[in-house]
Amino acid sequence: MSAMTAVSQFHRAAVGVVAPELAAELGLGPTALGSANTAFFMALLVAQLPVGVGLDRIGPRRLVAWLTILAVIGSVAQALAQDGAQFLAARFLLGLGCAASFMSAVVLAGRWHAGPGLTKAMSGIFAWSQVGILAAGAPLALMSGLVGWRGAYLISAGLTVLVGIAWWRFAADTPPGVTMPQRPKETLKEVLAGQFVVWKTPGLLRILSLHCVAYAVMATLLTLWAGPYLYDVHGLDATGRGAVLLAMGLTVPCGQLALPFFERQLGRERTVTAYALVVIACMATLATWTGVPLWAATLLLMTCCFFSASPIILVAQGRALFPEHMVGRGITTVNLGQVLGSALLPAAVGAAVALVGVGETGYRVGFVLLGLSLAIGLAGYRWLPRGRPAA
């Protein structure tokens, strides 16, 4: 599960560190660069409803294996893209191929673990999956320097093939000795009715309000805009950008592994709130500190990444709202919030930077936008009606 989610993490993040080179060769401006990640996350968004049905009907093992074929095709296509339109289309196909990776891990972890054990298991899975984020930093920059960004993307396609084979060989839909009950096939009407039941679930809107932005803020920075920010404002070359992105990426699994400790000390609600407030403070500092030195900017970006782990608790809270026979559709609906935010925020920041102008002022406006969106999401999480765990 960690390996497959790591592949998805890599493909999500594999734009930022080579963004200037992509922009130069494919003619991509700030808005188009933002759209590169938006295309990936829009594909995830489009796929969530069928992925949820697929998780409930055919199981994670077969679903992820079939979708991995699309991921390989998309990965090759982005390496061969000749212009911005082809690159965006490849990113969209790549997003479809990665659409079930994260939610499959949530479904499977929930079948082996419950309560605090679920948070610990998911923290471990997603912490190890950050290898993908790390690989999209300095290693990708190094590989791009050796064989070009096209060659680096082709190598990533080969690694995706290997992980897909490993998934098919070792993934299991249920724990040993456990048999999931067979359910009759659903008509399209019954599928839509089940989705309507999911949307009516009490407490869902509260989870979605924060889940829309809690991960998206970090993803917008780490996978896309931190690289151009470090290049345009601080003048770092590919190696320097890769080093900072690597440092940021290393803090993500550290924050995830620390999450169970904070949950034990503060409880779930306070942990989620504290994590969000720290990130808001980081964004506010970057937005208001004129001429922020590189060391301080790096520290603030790393702190933001460390305190980006609260979506793990949000997913666990969301999963608890649904009975087992609807958990696939339930958690993919919860994931819609994360995917939607991750699709829109990079493009919104790109539009803001393009409107104000590439430079420190433009990126400061982007930081304001990120911090404000997170503050609104946190307000919804704190004050919208709560639901009860399903029986």
C-alpha positions as CSV (number, residue, x, y, z in Angstrom):
1,M,0.0,0.0,0.0
2,S,2.8,2.4,0.8
3,A,4.6,1.7,-2.5
4,M,1.4,2.3,-4.5
5,T,0.6,5.5,-2.7
6,A,4.2,6.6,-3.1
7,V,3.8,6.2,-6.9
8,S,0.8,8.5,-6.8
9,Q,2.6,11.0,-4.6
10,F,5.5,11.1,-7.0
11,H,3.3,11.7,-10.0
12,R,1.4,14.4,-8.2
13,A,4.6,16.2,-7.2
14,A,6.7,15.6,-10.3
15,V,6.2,19.1,-11.8
16,G,7.5,21.6,-9.3
17,V,11.2,20.9,-9.4
18,V,11.4,20.9,-13.2
19,A,8.7,23.6,-13.7
20,P,11.1,26.2,-15.1
21,E,12.4,23.7,-17.7
22,L,8.9,22.6,-18.6
23,A,7.9,26.3,-18.9
24,A,10.8,27.0,-21.2
25,E,10.4,24.0,-23.5
26,L,6.6,23.7,-23.7
27,G,5.8,27.4,-23.4
28,L,3.9,27.2,-20.1
29,G,3.2,30.4,-18.2
30,P,2.3,30.6,-14.5
31,T,-1.4,29.9,-15.2
32,A,-0.6,26.9,-17.4
33,L,1.8,25.5,-14.8
34,G,-0.9,25.7,-12.2
35,S,-3.2,23.9,-14.7
36,A,-0.7,21.0,-14.9
37,N,-1.5,20.0,-11.4
38,T,-5.1,21.0,-11.8
39,A,-5.5,18.5,-14.7
40,F,-4.1,15.7,-12.5
41,F,-6.5,16.5,-9.6
42,M,-9.5,17.1,-11.9
43,A,-9.0,13.6,-13.2
44,L,-9.1,12.4,-9.6
45,L,-12.2,14.4,-9.0
46,V,-14.0,12.9,-12.1
47,A,-13.0,9.4,-11.1
48,Q,-14.1,9.4,-7.5
49,L,-17.7,8.3,-7.9
50,P,-16.8,5.3,-10.2
51,V,-13.8,4.5,-7.9
52,G,-16.1,4.4,-4.9
53,V,-18.4,2.0,-6.6
54,G,-15.4,-0.1,-7.8
55,L,-14.0,-0.4,-4.3
56,D,-17.3,-1.6,-3.1
57,R,-18.0,-4.0,-6.0
58,I,-14.7,-5.5,-7.3
59,G,-12.3,-4.6,-4.4
60,P,-9.1,-2.6,-4.2
61,R,-6.8,-5.2,-5.6
62,R,-8.3,-5.5,-9.1
63,L,-9.4,-1.8,-9.3
64,V,-5.9,-0.4,-8.6
65,A,-4.2,-2.9,-10.9
66,W,-6.4,-2.0,-13.9
67,L,-6.0,1.7,-13.2
68,T,-2.2,1.4,-13.0
69,I,-2.2,0.6,-16.7
70,L,-3.6,4.1,-17.3
71,A,-1.0,5.6,-15.0
72,V,1.8,4.0,-17.1
73,I,0.3,5.3,-20.3
74,G,-0.1,8.8,-18.9
75,S,3.4,8.8,-17.5
76,V,4.9,7.9,-20.9
77,A,2.6,10.5,-22.6
78,Q,3.8,13.4,-20.4
79,A,7.4,12.5,-21.2
80,L,6.7,12.6,-25.0
81,A,4.5,15.8,-24.9
82,Q,5.4,18.4,-27.5
83,D,3.3,21.3,-26.2
84,G,1.3,22.4,-23.3
85,A,-2.0,20.9,-24.4
86,Q,-0.4,17.4,-24.8
87,F,1.2,17.8,-21.4
88,L,-2.1,18.7,-19.7
89,A,-3.8,15.8,-21.4
90,A,-1.1,13.4,-20.2
91,R,-1.4,14.8,-16.6
92,F,-5.2,14.1,-16.8
93,L,-4.7,10.5,-17.9
94,L,-2.0,10.1,-15.2
95,G,-4.5,11.4,-12.6
96,L,-7.1,8.8,-13.7
97,G,-4.5,6.1,-13.3
98,C,-3.7,7.2,-9.7
99,A,-7.4,7.8,-8.7
100,A,-7.8,4.7,-6.5
101,S,-4.4,4.5,-4.8
102,F,-5.1,6.5,-1.6
103,M,-8.6,5.4,-1.0
104,S,-7.7,1.8,-1.5
105,A,-5.2,2.2,1.3
106,V,-7.9,3.7,3.5
107,V,-10.3,0.9,2.8
108,L,-7.8,-1.8,3.5
109,A,-6.3,-0.2,6.6
110,G,-9.9,0.1,8.0
111,R,-10.4,-3.7,7.5
112,W,-7.3,-4.5,9.6
113,H,-7.5,-1.7,12.2
114,A,-10.0,0.4,14.2
115,G,-10.0,3.4,16.5
116,P,-6.5,4.9,17.3
117,G,-5.0,1.8,15.6
118,L,-6.5,3.1,12.3
119,T,-4.8,6.5,12.7
120,K,-1.5,4.8,13.5
121,A,-1.8,2.4,10.5
122,M,-2.7,5.2,8.1
123,S,0.0,7.4,9.4
124,G,2.6,4.7,8.8
125,I,1.3,4.0,5.3
126,F,1.2,7.6,4.2
127,A,4.5,8.4,5.9
128,W,6.3,5.7,4.0
129,S,4.5,6.9,0.8
130,Q,6.3,10.2,1.1
131,V,9.2,8.5,-0.5
132,G,7.3,9.5,-3.7
133,I,7.4,13.1,-2.7
134,L,11.1,12.9,-1.8
135,A,11.8,11.3,-5.2
136,A,10.1,14.2,-6.9
137,G,12.6,16.6,-5.3
138,A,16.3,16.3,-5.4
139,P,16.4,12.9,-7.1
140,L,14.2,14.0,-9.9
141,A,16.2,17.2,-10.3
142,L,19.4,15.1,-10.5
143,M,17.9,12.6,-12.9
144,S,16.6,15.5,-15.0
145,G,20.1,17.0,-15.1
146,L,21.5,13.6,-16.4
147,V,18.9,12.5,-18.9
148,G,16.6,15.5,-19.2
149,W,13.1,15.8,-17.8
150,R,11.7,13.6,-20.6
151,G,14.1,10.8,-19.7
152,A,13.3,11.2,-16.0
153,Y,9.6,10.9,-16.7
154,L,10.2,7.7,-18.8
155,I,12.1,6.2,-15.9
156,S,9.2,7.0,-13.6
157,A,6.9,5.1,-16.0
158,G,9.1,2.0,-15.7
159,L,9.0,2.2,-11.9
160,T,5.2,2.5,-12.1
161,V,5.1,-0.8,-14.0
162,L,7.1,-2.5,-11.4
163,V,5.0,-1.3,-8.5
164,G,1.8,-2.3,-10.4
165,I,3.2,-5.8,-10.7
166,A,4.0,-5.9,-7.0
167,W,0.6,-4.7,-6.1
168,W,-1.1,-7.4,-8.2
169,R,1.1,-10.1,-6.5
170,F,0.9,-9.0,-2.9
171,A,-2.2,-6.9,-2.3
172,A,-5.1,-8.6,-0.5
173,D,-8.7,-7.3,-0.2
174,T,-9.3,-8.8,3.2
175,P,-7.3,-10.0,6.2
176,P,-6.5,-13.7,6.4
177,G,-9.5,-15.8,7.3
178,V,-12.0,-13.0,6.6
179,T,-14.6,-13.3,3.8
180,M,-16.5,-10.2,2.7
181,P,-20.2,-10.9,2.1
182,Q,-21.3,-11.1,-1.5
183,R,-23.7,-8.3,-2.5
184,P,-26.1,-8.3,-5.5
185,K,-25.1,-6.2,-8.4
186,E,-26.5,-2.7,-8.3
187,T,-28.4,-0.9,-11.1
188,L,-27.4,2.6,-12.1
189,K,-30.4,3.9,-10.2
190,E,-29.3,2.0,-7.0
191,V,-25.8,3.3,-7.4
192,L,-27.0,6.9,-7.6
193,A,-29.4,6.3,-4.7
194,G,-26.5,5.0,-2.6
195,Q,-24.5,8.1,-3.4
196,F,-27.4,10.3,-2.4
197,V,-27.5,8.5,1.0
198,V,-23.8,9.2,1.3
199,W,-24.3,13.0,0.7
200,K,-27.1,13.1,3.3
201,T,-24.9,11.6,6.0
202,P,-24.8,13.9,9.1
203,G,-21.3,15.3,9.7
204,L,-20.0,14.9,6.2
205,L,-20.1,18.6,5.3
206,R,-18.1,19.4,8.4
207,I,-15.3,17.0,7.4
208,L,-15.4,18.2,3.8
209,S,-15.0,21.9,4.7
210,L,-11.5,21.4,6.1
211,H,-10.6,18.4,4.0
212,C,-10.9,20.6,0.9
213,V,-7.9,22.7,1.9
214,A,-5.9,20.9,4.7
215,Y,-3.9,18.8,2.2
216,A,-4.3,21.1,-0.7
217,V,-2.3,23.9,0.9
218,M,0.7,21.7,1.4
219,A,0.3,20.1,-2.0
220,T,0.1,23.4,-3.7
221,L,3.4,24.5,-2.2
222,L,5.4,21.2,-2.3
223,T,4.2,19.8,-5.6
224,L,4.1,23.0,-7.6
225,W,4.6,26.6,-6.3
226,A,7.5,26.3,-3.9
227,G,9.9,25.5,-6.8
228,P,9.0,28.6,-8.9
229,Y,8.9,30.7,-5.7
230,L,12.4,29.7,-4.8
231,Y,13.5,30.3,-8.4
232,D,11.8,33.7,-8.9
233,V,12.2,35.2,-5.5
234,H,15.4,33.6,-4.1
235,G,17.2,32.8,-7.4
236,L,17.8,29.1,-6.7
237,D,18.9,26.8,-9.5
238,A,17.5,23.2,-10.0
239,T,19.9,21.7,-7.5
240,G,19.1,24.3,-4.9
241,R,15.4,24.0,-5.5
242,G,15.6,20.3,-5.2
243,A,17.5,20.5,-1.9
244,V,14.8,22.7,-0.4
245,L,12.0,20.6,-1.7
246,L,13.7,17.5,-0.4
247,A,13.9,19.1,3.1
248,M,10.2,20.0,2.8
249,G,9.4,16.5,1.7
250,L,11.3,15.0,4.6
251,T,9.2,16.9,7.1
252,V,5.9,15.5,5.8
253,P,6.4,11.9,7.0
254,C,7.9,13.2,10.2
255,G,4.6,15.1,10.9
256,Q,2.6,12.1,9.9
257,L,4.5,9.8,12.2
258,A,4.1,12.3,15.0
259,L,0.4,12.5,14.5
260,P,-0.6,9.6,16.8
261,F,1.4,11.1,19.6
262,F,-0.4,14.5,19.3
263,E,-3.7,12.7,19.0
264,R,-3.0,10.9,22.3
265,Q,-2.0,14.1,24.0
266,L,-4.6,16.5,22.6
267,G,-7.4,14.4,21.2
268,R,-8.5,14.3,17.6
269,E,-10.3,17.6,17.5
270,R,-7.6,19.7,19.1
271,T,-4.9,18.0,17.0
272,V,-6.6,18.9,13.8
273,T,-7.2,22.5,15.0
274,A,-3.6,22.9,16.2
275,Y,-2.2,21.6,12.9
276,A,-4.3,24.0,10.8
277,L,-3.5,27.0,13.0
278,V,0.3,26.5,12.7
279,V,0.0,26.3,8.9
280,I,-2.1,29.5,8.8
281,A,0.5,31.2,10.9
282,C,3.2,30.1,8.4
283,M,1.3,31.4,5.4
284,A,0.6,34.7,7.2
285,T,4.3,35.1,8.0
286,L,5.4,34.5,4.4
287,A,2.7,36.9,3.2
288,T,3.7,39.8,5.4
289,W,7.5,39.5,5.8
290,T,8.9,41.7,3.1
291,G,12.3,40.4,1.9
292,V,12.1,37.2,3.9
293,P,15.6,35.6,3.8
294,L,16.0,32.2,2.3
295,W,16.7,30.4,5.6
296,A,13.5,31.7,7.1
297,A,11.4,31.0,4.0
298,T,12.8,27.4,4.0
299,L,12.0,26.9,7.7
300,L,8.4,28.2,7.3
301,L,7.8,26.0,4.2
302,M,9.2,23.0,6.2
303,T,7.0,23.8,9.2
304,C,3.9,24.0,6.9
305,C,4.8,20.5,5.5
306,F,5.3,19.1,9.0
307,F,1.9,20.2,10.2
308,S,0.0,19.0,7.0
309,A,-0.9,15.6,8.4
310,S,-4.4,16.4,9.8
311,P,-6.1,14.9,6.7
312,I,-5.3,11.5,8.1
313,I,-7.5,12.1,11.1
314,L,-10.1,13.7,8.8
315,V,-10.2,10.6,6.6
316,A,-10.5,8.4,9.7
317,Q,-13.4,10.5,11.0
318,G,-15.0,10.4,7.6
319,R,-14.7,6.7,7.3
320,A,-16.3,6.2,10.6
321,L,-19.5,7.9,9.4
322,F,-20.3,5.0,6.9
323,P,-21.2,1.3,7.3
324,E,-18.9,-1.2,5.7
325,H,-21.0,-1.9,2.6
326,M,-20.9,1.8,1.7
327,V,-17.4,2.6,2.9
328,G,-15.9,2.8,-0.6
329,R,-18.4,5.4,-1.8
330,G,-18.3,7.1,1.6
331,I,-14.5,7.7,1.7
332,T,-14.3,8.6,-2.0
333,T,-16.9,11.2,-1.3
334,V,-14.8,12.5,1.6
335,N,-11.8,12.4,-0.7
336,L,-13.7,14.6,-3.2
337,G,-13.1,17.5,-0.9
338,Q,-9.3,17.0,-0.9
339,V,-9.2,16.4,-4.7
340,L,-11.4,19.4,-5.4
341,G,-9.2,21.7,-3.3
342,S,-6.0,20.2,-4.7
343,A,-7.3,20.9,-8.2
344,L,-8.5,24.5,-7.6
345,L,-5.9,25.9,-5.3
346,P,-2.8,25.5,-7.6
347,A,-4.7,27.2,-10.4
348,A,-6.0,29.9,-8.1
349,V,-2.4,30.7,-6.9
350,G,-1.2,30.6,-10.5
351,A,-3.8,33.1,-11.5
352,A,-3.0,35.3,-8.6
353,V,0.7,35.3,-9.4
354,A,0.0,36.0,-13.1
355,L,-2.3,38.8,-12.2
356,V,0.0,40.6,-9.7
357,G,3.2,39.6,-11.6
358,V,6.0,37.0,-11.0
359,G,8.0,38.2,-8.1
360,E,7.8,38.5,-4.3
361,T,4.6,40.5,-4.3
362,G,2.8,38.0,-6.5
363,Y,3.8,35.0,-4.3
364,R,2.8,36.9,-1.2
365,V,-0.7,37.3,-2.6
366,G,-0.6,33.5,-3.2
367,F,0.3,32.9,0.5
368,V,-2.6,35.1,1.6
369,L,-4.9,33.0,-0.6
370,L,-3.7,29.7,0.9
371,G,-3.9,30.9,4.5
372,L,-7.3,32.4,4.0
373,S,-8.7,29.2,2.4
374,L,-7.4,27.1,5.3
375,A,-8.9,29.5,7.9
376,I,-12.3,29.2,6.2
377,G,-12.1,25.4,6.2
378,L,-11.1,25.3,9.8
379,A,-14.1,27.5,10.8
380,G,-16.4,25.0,9.0
381,Y,-14.8,22.1,10.8
382,R,-15.2,23.7,14.2
383,W,-18.8,25.0,13.8
384,L,-20.7,22.9,11.3
385,P,-23.0,20.1,12.7
386,R,-21.3,16.9,13.7
387,G,-22.3,13.3,12.9
388,R,-22.1,10.0,14.7
389,P,-20.0,7.0,13.8
390,A,-21.9,4.3,11.9
391,A,-22.8,1.1,13.7
